[in-house]
Amino acid sequence: MMQMSKNKSSFVKTYSTRFIALCLILSLAVIMCSCSTDNDFDGIRFAKTKTISVLSDGSDPELEKYIHDSVLEDCNIDVRFVSEDYYSQAYGIIPDVAYSYDLNSITTYYKMDSVLNVAPVLDVYEDSLTYLNNVLFDKNTAEVWYLIPESAAPKAKITFIRADWLEDLGLGIPATRDELYDCLIAFRDNAELLLGEDSSEMIPFLIDSEPNISCKPLFDSFYDTDINDEEFYENGYCRAVQDGYSDGLAVLNEWYLEDLLPDNFNAIIPGSKESYEPIENGYVGAFCADYDYLYKNGDNSIIKAFHDNCGDDAAYIAVNTFENVDGDYTCWQEDYLETPTRYIYMPSTCSEPLACMVYLNWLSKPENVASIKTKAAEDPDAYSYLLTLSDEQNDELNSSEDAQSAKETAEEVKYITKAIKCVKYDSSIFTYVESDVDIKTLFPESLYLYSYTAITAPEGCFDSIASEAFDVYVNSGAGVIFKIRSMEWNKVMVEEKMWPW
């Protein structure tokens, strides 16, 4: 990983800072002109050759030549790769397209006015940069000073249900919550038929001690998609304070009282053997997970253990079952700034921002991605040239028919993001919060206690118990986070102070 700054003298730093600031003024003029008068660009290709420099790790000169020749032919852009060994922000040796794995460094450069705002290019040439749809940037703000690669792998959780059990019981494939509920009841009532002497092990629907994650599609289905941007951000920490979360708890409470959930779900730690062994042993009727949950890790995958234990005729099918009031399947997705991936940016010295964005768009085109991956097949490090792809996209995924079907099911889900990048928090933020209770100690367990208390409420007592548990959760720190988010929103969106994000 490259070093974003070197131990140079203070004189050099001061000089370079002033130099970069001066270049910013010139480059801003250039970018505005390019957005309005760049008539030699037809939306795909430049009439006059543009030259840009791109940061690279220098791992594959042959691949660099292939990219150079292809981009020159397709877009008339002459790409010149700059090795990380010769890159120095302090000395002003900065390629037109650079990247960093350190958000703090990017933020520092932004404060120094040494990072280019590419929002005008994205705005004017939106129709020409269609392949950048999987790259994250905040369209709600007037400034875009870095791009984050977004994985093409869907992040929405989906429902896996025993297809062989459905067939054995003559049931159709569920597509709604009510249909899923009917299937779970049938699984419970026919445990002996389905599991024989292991009938007591039956788990119609598996959740763990973090139902807000392990059953996220249920909660997401209750949220109001008409929520405004400000409320979306204020509720963005985990959405447990948002209207609709308690409705999801109410459903799980009903299912818990009807013996459709594990009795000890509160003791099942995510990722522990207690969370996947029941699936491998064939005891679970349905559960929610990422699309590749069953299929990743090759010979050590859950699906292989499942077939080893239950036979090849046993099968899970991927479905969407938690519809919202509009009949859509939704995933409420917060785009955290602390995503462990690269941040792509253009320094203020860049004189061809449009050409740089066209190059990144070319890198994101599926056909070009496939070609580069083929060229780099024997050199995994060469994937680093695919700047707009996250590391997760570069992993080889299970290509079985069932795995691909699960991915397609997850791709049917509609994302609710409001284009807001959220800031993560941990209990350390409460160090300087004045309160009558020890929030720093109480907060980490507060959501677990709220969810568990509400889900296990006795029959007829859910409303009162859930309401009381919610008040405890809010007073244990969730209310403070909500307030902090509200203050950040005002700083960024009202006062237009970009640095908190």
N, C-alpha and C positions, 0 to 999 in steps of 0.2 A: 504494500500500500504506500502511496506516495506521501511525502512530507509536504504539507502545505506552506510551511515557512521554514526558513533556515536561520541559523544563528549569525546574522549579519550585524554590522555596526549600526549604531543609532543614526549616524549621519546618512547612511545608505537608505535606511528605512524612511527617514524624514524626506529625503530627496525623492525617493520613489513614490511616496504617498502624494507629494505635491504634483509629481509628474503624472501620476495616474488620475488625479483629480482634474488636471488640465485636459488630459485625454478624454475624460468623461464628457466634458462640455462639448468637445469636438465630435465625439462619437454620437452623442444624443442628437446633435444636429444632423449627422449623417443618417441615423436610423429613421428620423422623421422624414427626411428627404426620400430615403429609399422606400418608405411605406407609401409615399404619395406619387413618386415620379419614376419608379423602377419599371419603365415600360418595356424593357427587353425581356421580361419574365412572363411567360404565357401560362403560368400556373403549374407547369411541370419542368420546363427547361429554360435556361437563360440563353439569349441570343449571343451575348458576349460572355466569354469565359470568365468565371469568378474564381478567385484563389482564396482558399481558407486553410488555416492550420488547425490540427486536431491533436489533442493530447493522447498518447498511447503508451503502453508498457513495452512496446518494441519486441513483443514475444514472437511475432510471425511476419517477417518481411514479405513473404510470398502472398500472404493474405492481404497485407497492406497494398501490395501492387494490384491485386484483384479488385479490392474496393476502390482504389484510385481510378483504375481504368473503367470500371463499371459506372461509377458516379460521373466521371467525365463524359462518358457516352450518353448516359441517361439524362443528366441534368446540366451538363457543361460546367461542372464545378471541378476545379483542380484542387484535390485534397492533399495536403502535405502533413504528414504525421510528425509530431514532435515527441521525442522520447522523454519520459519522466526524468531521466538523468540530466537533461538540459533545461528543465523547467524551474523557474524561480519567480514567485509572485513578487518577492522583495526587489529583485533586480529588473522587474518589468519584462522578463522573458516569459510571455504568457501566450499560449495558443488561443485561437479564436473560440474554440470549443474545449473547455476544460472541465474537470470533475474533481470532486473531493468526497471522502467518506466522513468528513468531519463538519457537521453543521455549524459548530461554533466558529470555525474558520470562515465559512461562507458568510455568516452573520457579521463577523468582524469586517470583512471586505465590503459588505453592503454599507456598514456604518461609515466606511472610508470613501464611499462613493466610487468604488473601483469595480463594481459589478453592474452589468448592463440590464436595464429594464426592457424585457422583450415583449411586454404586453402589446405595444403597438403592432408588432409583426403578427402576433397571434390573432389580433383583432382584424386587421386588414386582410390577411391572407388565410383566414380560417378554412375556407373551402379548398385551399391548396395543401393544407397540412393535416389531412384527414387521418393519416396513419399515426398521428401523435395522440389519438384518443386515449390510448392506454398509458400515457405519460401524465403524471399528476401536476397540475398547477392550479392556483386559486383564481378562478375567473371572476370572483366577487370583488376583487381588489384592483386598484388602478396600477399596481406594480406586480410584475412577475420576474423575480431575479434568480430563480433556479428551477429546474425541472427534476422530478423524481421518477425513475423508472417504475412502472406499474406492471405487476405480473399479469400475464394473460390467463393464468390459472384462476378460476373463479374462487372467491373467498366465501361465498354464501354456503352456509350449512344446509344439508338436505336430509330427508328421512330415508333410512334403509329399513326395509321390512322383509320378513321371511316369505319369499315367493312360493316356496314349496308348501308352507303352511296354508297360505291363501288357497292354493290349488287343492290341498287335502280337505279343506273345509268348504270348498265351493264358493269362495269369496272373491269379489272383484278387487282390482287394484285401487286403493283409496286415493282420492285427489283432494279431499277436504278434511278438516279437523273432525267433523262428525263421522265421516266414513272411516277415518283412522280409529276413532273411538270405538265404533262398532267392531272393527277387526280386533282391537285389543281385548274387548269383552269376550269375543269368540275364542281368542287364544287362552284367556284365563279359564273359561268354562270348559275347554277341551284339552286342558293340560295333560291329562292322563293319556288321551289319544295321541297327542303330539310328542310327548316325552316319555311315556311309559312309566317305568319305575323311578324316573327322575322328575316326575311331575311336580314335586314340591320345590324344585329349583326354578320353576317357570317365572320369568320376568317379562310381562307383556310389553312394558316400555321402560327402557333404561335411562336414568339420569344419574348424575353424580352430585357431589357437594357444591358444585357451582352451576346450578340450573340455568342461570342467566346466560351461560355459555353453552352448556351441553343441550339445552333446549331453546336456544336463541331464536329459531324460526317462529316458535310459539309467541314469544314476547314481541318480536318484530311485527307480527300480524295485527297486534292491537294498537300500535302507534298511529297517530294521525299524520298522514302524508302531506297534509296541508299546513303543517307546522312552518312558521316563518324562520328565516335564517338565524335570527338572534336566539330564539328559543331552542333551535336545533343545537346551536353551539353551547348554550348554557347547560343543557341537559346531556352534553356529549360525553361526560366521563364514563358512565356505564348505562345510562338511561333508566336506572332504577327509580329516579325521582320524577320521571316523565309520566304523564297520564297514559295509562295503558299497561304499565308493568304489573300493577296489582291485579289486573284482569287475567294476565297470564298465570299469576300465582293462584288465582281462584280456580282456574282449570286444573292445575296440577294438584290442588287441594282435593278437588272432586275425584281425580284419578287415584290419588293416594288413598282416600277413604274407600275406594272400590278395589283396592289391592291390585292396581295396575302398575304401580311403581315399586322399586325395591324398598323393603322396610327400613334398610340401613343406608339409604342413599346419602345421608349426611356424612357417613364414614367412608364413602368411596372417593378417593383422591383422584383427580383427573390425571390420566397417564399411568396410574398404578395398575398392577395386575388385576385388582378387583374391578377395574373399569373395562378391561378387555377380555379377561378370561371367561366370563359368562357368555360373551359373544362367540369366542373360539369354541366353547363347549356346546354351543347350540341351544342355550337356555333363553335367549333374548328374542322376543318377537319383533321389536322395532326400536330404533334409536336415531338420534340426529348426530351428524358429524360432517367433516369436510368430505368432499367428493372422493378424495384419494385415501381416506382413512383405512379402508379395508385392504387396499391394493399396494400400498407403498412398502418398501423394504424387501422386495423380492422374495427369496426363500424364507425370510423371517416375517412375512406379512401375516396379518390377522386372517385374511381369506384362506391362505394355505393351511394354517392351523385349523381353521373351521372345517375345511374339506377333509383334512386328515382325521378329525374327530367325528365328523357327521356324515362323511361320504360325499361323492361328487354330485349326487342328486339334491343335496341341501343347497339352497341358494338364497341370496339377498337380492332384492331389486331396489334401485334408487328411485324415489318419488318425491314430489312436493306435495305437502298435505296441509300446510298452515296458511290458508288464504286470509287476506284482509277484507275489509268491508266492500272493497271494489272488486274482489275476486282475484287480486294479484298476489303473487308470492314476492315478498320483499325482504331485503337485507339492509338494515341500517348500519352503515359503514362509516366509521370515523377514520380520517386520514391523518395519522399521527406524524408529527414532525420528526419523531425519533426513530423512524423506520430505518433499520440497519441496512442501508443500501447507499449507492452513490448519489451525489447531488451534481447535476449537470448545470454549468453556468457559462456565461460569456463575459469576459472582462470588459471593462470600459474602453479598452484599446481596440476592440473588435470593430472593423469598418464594414463588414459584410454580414450583418445579423440575419438578413433574409436568406442568404446562401447557406448560412450555418443551420438555420431551421429547416431548410429544404433538405440539407444533408441528413439531419436527424430524422426527418420524415422518411427519407429513402431507407435509412437503417431500420425503420419500423415496419416497412412494407413486408407482408408475410412471405412473398416470393424471395425477397432479398435475404430475409432472415434464414429461410430454408437453405439458400445457396451458401451463405456464410457458414452455417452450421455444417453443411456437407464438406466444405473446404477445410473446416477446422475439426473434422471428426477425430483425427488422430492427435489433436492438440487441444485439450480442454481449456488451457489457459487462453487460447485465442478467442474464446467466447467474450473476453473482456472488450473486444471491439464492438460488440453489440451494446452500445451505451444505453439504449433505451429499453433494454431488457433487464429485469431483475435477476439476481442469482438463482431464485427459485425457478425461473423459466428455463434456465440453462440445465437444470437437473433432468435426467432421463426419467420420464414417468412411465408407469405401467401401461402398456399398450393393449391390454386385453380388451375384448369386446365389452365386458361388464364395466371395466374402468372407464372406457370411453363413453359408455351410456350414462354413467354416473356424472361425468363431466358435463355432458350435454344437458342433463337434468339441472345441474347447478347453474348452468348458463341461462336457464329460463328465468332465473330470479331477477327481479328488478331492484337495482341499488338505489337507496335513498342516502345521498351524501350532502346535498346542498352546497357542494364544493367548498366545504369548510375544513381547514386543517386544524386539528385539535392538539392541545398540549397535554402530555401525560403528567400525572402527579403520583407521588408516593407519600407515605406518612411523614416524611421529613418536612413537608411544607407547613405542617402544623406546629413546628418548633416555636414559632413566634406568635402564634395565635392565642389571644387571651380568652380563656374559657373557664367555667366553673368545674369542668370535668377534664380528664386527661385524654384529649382527642387523639393525640399521637398513638396512644396505646389502644384506644377503643376502635378506631376507624378500620384497621385491617380486617377485623372479624365482623364488622357491623353488617355488611351485605349478606354474609353467610347466615348470620343470626336472623336477620329480617326474613330472608327467603325460607329458611328452615322452619321458623316459627309459624309463618303464614301457611306453608304447605301442609304442615302437620296439625293444623288447628282442628279441634273436634267438630263434628257435624253441627251445623247451625251457629257456629261461633266465629266463622272466618272473618266477617266484616270487622267486628270489634277487636279481635286479636291482631289481624293484619294492620289495622289503623294504628294501634298502640305500638306495634313493632316498627312501623314506618316512622313514627315520631322519634323513636329511639335511634333509628338509623340516621335520620336527618341531624339530630343533635349530636351524633357521634362523629361528625365530620363531613357528611355529604352536603349539608347546608352551606358549610364554609367553601367547599369546592364550587358549588353553584354560584356563590357570591363572587369568588375570584374570577370565574369564567365571565360573569357579567361585567366585571371591571375590565377584563382584557378586551371584551367586545367593544366597550366604549373607547378604549385606547386605540384599537386598530381601526374599527369601522367608523367611529364618530370623530375622534381626534386625529385619525389618519397617522398614527404613530406605528409604523410597521414592525419595529424591532421585537415586540413580544412574540411574534410568529416567525 
